[in-house]
Amino acid sequence: MRVMVLIKATKNSEAGVMPGEKLLADMGNFNEELVKAGIMLAGEGLHPSRKGKRVRFSGGKKSVLDGPFAETKELLAGYWVWQVKSMEEAVEWVRRCPDPMPGEDAEIEIRPIFEAEDFGAEFTPELRAQEDRLRAELERPRGS
């Protein structure tokens, strides 16, 4: 199963406080473990929400909101995408993670990613073929 591992933002991450050398090294080592174990598919840190935008959809209209966004506890500071055998395995990996926000309370959320079979009959053979084509295109190196 694939999961998205969400590192929640804190006051410091939203203020743009950058991680120190020790945390960068510890996270680099943790990421290396994840890659060697075949767990990590992707992962990145995110800039503070003041550099972001939100697009709101309401009543058929779209409006753009500029950051920063108020509720720090609902914002993200980074993410991973992992391939794991179970949610329990994902939890065990998160338990091994270095503290992502030293000196502050931190929270990491783990959410399963939908797979094709989760959509049932509504995900028709034509839609599955389209999804397969898109995935193949994404896996191709850019410019080829």
N, C-alpha and C positions, 0 to 999 in steps of 0.2 A: 504494500500500500504506500501511496505517496502522502506525505503530510507537509503542511507549511508550518514552520516554526517561527512565531512572531515575537520579536523582542520589543516590548513596550517602551515607549518614550518616558523620560523623566524630566524634571525641571532642568537638570544640567544638560541633557542631550538636546532639549528644545532651545536652550540658551547657546548651543553651539560649542559646548565644552568638548574638546577632542580627547580621545582616550590617550593615556600615557603609553610609553614604550613597553612597560611590563604587560599591560592589558593587551596591546597589539601583539606582543610575542606569545602570550598565553592563548589568545584567540587563534593566532596563526597555527600554533601547535595543535589546538583542538580541531581546527578545520582540517589539518593534515591527517589527524586520526580518522575523522569522518570520511575523507576521501579514500584513504587506504582501506577502510572497512567497506567501501562501496555504498555508503549511506548518503553522502552529500551530492546533490544534483546541481544546486545553485545556492548562492547566498551573497548578500550585500548589506552594507550599512546604508542608512538613508540620511539625507540632509534634514535639518530642522524644518518644521512645517511652514515657517515664514518664507521659505523658498518654494513652497508648493502651491498648487491650485486645486480646487474642487470644482467639478461640474455637477450642478444640481439639475435633475430632471423633474419637472412638475407641470402637470396639465398640458403635456405636449411641448413645453418650452424648456429651453436649456439656458442656465445662467452660470457664469463663471465667478467663483469666489476666490479671492487671494488669501494666502496664509498671512500671518500665523492663525492657527485654529486653537480655540480656547481650551478644550478638555484634554490636557496632557495625558491623562490616564487612558484615553481612547486613541492615542496616536502611536505610531510605530517608529522605532529607531533603526530597525533592521529586520532581516528575515533570512531564513534558509528554506530550501526545498529538499526534503530527504526522502529516500526510498527505504522503508523499513518493513519488517515482517508483521508488526503489530503496533498498536498505540502504546502498549507497555514497553516495547523496545525503544520507541521515541522518548518516552518519559525517562527511561534509564540513561539515554544519551544526554538529555537535558540536565539530568542530575550531575553528570560529569562536566558540564559546561562551566568555564570560569565565570565568576560574577560579572555580568555585563555592565553593571553600573556601580562600581566601587564607591562606598560612602553614601549610597542612597538605596532605598528599597527598590528592588527590581522585580519584574514579572516577565515570564516567557509563556506564551500561549501556543498550544499545539492543535492544529485543525486538519482533519482529513481533507484531501483534495478529491473532488468528484472524479470518478472513472466512468467510461462509456456505459458500462453495465448498470450504473446507478440510475440512469435515465429511463430504463425500461423500453416499452414498445414505441414511445414517442421519438426515440432516437433511431430513426429508420435506417435501412441499409444505405440509402443515398446520403444521409447525414453522416453516417459512419465513414463512408468512402471520402466525403469531403474532409472530415476530421483527420483521416489517415493521410490525405494529400497535404494538408496543412502541417501536420507533424513532420512529414518527410521534408517539406520545404524549410521548416525551422531548423532541422538537423543539418541541412546543407550549408557549407561555408559561404559566407557573404561574398558576392562578386563572382560566383561560379555559375 
